[in-house]
């Protein structure tokens, strides 16, 4: 569901900025997944459970 939300937000951002939707959606999804992975890794390193 979160990745789907990232796709939608990438498309909306591209639409608002007049940019091509494909690269914008891909960029938002890739960096969003990267941010989630880093957050999960840091949480695991520090023993934080959410």
N, C-alpha and C positions, 0 to 999 in steps of 0.2 A: 504494500500500500504506500509505503514511504517513497519507493522508487517511482511509482506511478505519479505521486504528488510532485516529485522532482521533474518528471517529464512535462507535466502540465505547467509548472512554474517556468521551466525553460522556454516553452512555447509562448507563454504569456509575455515573458520578458523580451523575446525576439519580436513578437507582434508589437509591443509597446515601443521598441526601439527601431523598428523597421528593418530588422536584420533577418537573414535566412533562418528558418526554424530548425532545420536538421542539425547544423553545427552547434547552435545554442542549446538545444535539448541535450545533445550528447555531452557538451561541456558541463552543464549543470548536473547531469546524472553522474558522470565520472567523478567530478570533484565532490559531489554529495556523498557518494559511496565511499570515496577515500576518507572524507571527514568522519563518517560513521565508523569506519574501520579503525582509524587512529583513536577515536574516542573509546571504542571497545577495548583496544589494546592498552590504553592508559588506565582504563578502569580495572582491567585484569591485573596490570602491574601493581596498582595501588590497592587491590583487593576491594574495590567499590562494587557493590551490587545494587542495581536499580530495578 
